[in-house]
Amino acid sequence: MGKQKYYVVWHGVTPGVYASWDECLQQVKNFAGAIYKSFNTEEEAKEAYYSSPFDYVKKPNRQQTTDNGQQTFDEVQDVPSYRTDTVLPLPMEVTAEALAVDAACSGNPGPMEYRGIYLKTGQEIFHFGPIHGTNNIGEFLAIVHALALLKQKNLQMTIYSDSRNAIAWVRQKKCKTQLERNATTEELFKIIERAENWLKTHTYSTPILKWETERWGEVPADFGRK
């Protein structure tokens, strides 16, 4: 049996430290701009995860490939050479000092989860779910979660969401879902009520911007399940 290795995923479906290649592969396979590397010990991997990936991997030429046309394991895919303020392949018009949020739902309604990603480092800052709900509800809650977190930490940065509905609901301070409130969804509706109450009792100056998917590709907080 080979020596145990640990894998750091800085940019993938769910950034983190993984104890097997199979787990790592699930996070980076077919994920545009995935950034990841193996380490010999868990301590090394954890230290690397909280550092810039470019302390450990190089920025390759975009045309650099192996003989069979595939990029090698330690290479960084599609990292823009024209930006030094982020590890992610962000377009120039997107600020890196920002949180990107997104939700995923298996069915509609179905098991729903959402998360927020810090664009400067690609790290997952928060994650909630799964809980029975809808994608629109998840998108709404993700924005409110990001707003509350930034308020709590006294931080000022942009929030990006790819959901026009969710952005509108936040501005209206109301989650206008058509989901039925019943025994299955009662827990979710209590969370929605807390989110709506937060919006009604707090002020904020945080810019909430639409992530332009057609121009920029999938939002970095995307769960990669399309």
N, C-alpha and C positions, 0 to 999 in steps of 0.2 A: 504494500500500500504506500502511495506517495505521501510526502510530508504535507500536513495540513496547511492550507493557504487561506488567506482572508482577502476579500475583494471590496474595494471602495468604489461606490457609484456616486460621483459628484453630480452628474446630470443623466437622468434616466427616468423611468416610470415612477419609482420611489427611491430617491437618493438615500444612501445609508451604507452600513458595513454588513457584508454577507459572508457566511462561513462556508459557502460552496459555490462552485462555478455555475451549477444549474440555477441557483437562486439569483446570482448576478446576471446570468444570461436572460432571465425573465424580465429584468429591469432595462436591459440595453438592446435586446434584439429588435431590429427594425425601428429603433428610436433615433430620429434624426438628431445629430449633434451629441450623441451619448459620450460621456467622459468617464472612464473607469480604469482601474489598475489593480493588480494583485500585490499582496504583501505577505511576508513570512510569518508575522505574528499579529495577534489581535490588537496589541498595544500600538504597533506601528500603523496599523490600518486606522484606528480611532484618531490617532494624532494627525494623520494625513487628511482624514475626512474634514476636520475642522481647520484645515489650511487650504491655500490655493492649490488646485490640481497642478498648476504649472510649476510648482516646486518639485513635482514628481514626474510629470510627463512633459514632452515637448510639444510645441505647436508645429504640426507638420504642414508642408505644402499641400494645398487642397488636391493636387494631382498625384500625391504620393500614394502608391498602392503596391500590393504584392504582385507576383507574376500572374496569379489567377484573377487579378482585378479586385481582390478583397483587401481591406485595410487590416493591418496587424493589430494584435490585442492591445498593445500599449499606446497606440496612436490615438490622437484626438480627432474626432470627425467634425468637419465643417466649422471649425472655430475661426471666427473672422479675425484677420490680421489687422484690420483697421480699427479695432477697439481694444483698449487696455483696461477698461473699467468694469469688465464682467468676464466670467468664464463661459457665458452662454453665447450662442450665435444669434445675437439680437440685431435687428435693423437699426440704423443710425438714429431714426426718429423716436425710438423707444428708450426711455431713461432706465438705467440700471438700478438706480436708487428707488426701487419700487417693489411691491408685492403683486404677483399674478395669482389669480384664484380661478378655480374651475371645479366642476362637479361631474360625477358619473353615476349613472343609474342603470341597473340591469333590469330592463323592462320599464314601463312607465304607466303606473307606479311599479316600484320594485325596490330592492336593496340599493340605497343611495348613500354616497359619501362625497365629501368635498375636502379640498386642501388649499393651502397657500404656499407659494414658492418665492423666496427672496431672489430677485433677478441678478443681483450682484454676484452671488455665490452659487446659485442654483440649488440651495438647500431648502428642504421642506421645513417650513416654520410651524405650521399647524396642520392637523388632519382630524377629521371627525367622521364617524360612521364605521360600518354601514348601519343604516336605519331605514325602515320602510318609508318611502317618499317618492318624489319626482325630481327630475333634473332641474327644473326651474326653481323649485324650492331650495335645492342644494346650492344653486348659483346665488340666490338671494342671501341665504345664510352665510355663505362664504364671504361675501362682501361685508356683511355686518360683523362677522367674526374678525375680519381684517381691520375694520374701522375701530372696533372695541380694543383690539390688541394694540394698535398704534396709539390710541388715546391713553391706554393704561401705561404704556412705556414712554409716553410723551415724545413720540417720534412723528416726524412729518415726511411722508413720502407718498408717491402715487400708487393707486390701486388699478390694476388692469383686469377686466373681465370681458369674456367674449359674448356675454348674454345681454342683449338690449333690454329684454324683459326684466331681468334682475336689476339692472341699473335703474330702470324706471321705477320699479317697486321700491327700491331703497330711497329714491328721491321723494316718492309719495308716502314713505314711511308705512307701507302696507304690503303684505305678501298676498297678492290677489290670485291665489291658487283656487282651482276648482276641485281639488282633492277632497274626498269625503272625510269628515271627522268621525271616527269610530274607534272601537277598542284597539284596532291594529295601528291606527295613526295618532292616537291620543298623545303619546309621548312626544312625537314630532310637533304636534300643534302647540304643546306647552313650550317647546323650544322656539317656535315661530312667534308666540306671544311675547316671550322674553326679548327676542330680537326687535320686534316692533316697538316694545316699550323702551328699549335702549335708544332707538332712533328718535322717539318722541321726547326723551328726557336728556339728550346730549346734543351738543353742537360740535361741528367739526369743519375744518377747511380742507380736508383731504381731497385731492383730485381723484375722481373715479372715471376712468377712461375706457372706451370701447377698444378691445383688442381686435385689430383688423385682420381677421384670419385669412381672407383672400389675398391680402398683400404680404402678410408676415408669416404665414403658416400657422400651425396649431399653437395655442397659448402654452407657455412653458409649464403651467400647472396641469395640462391635459393628462389624463390617465392612460392614454395610448391604447384605448380599446376599440377604436372605430374600425 
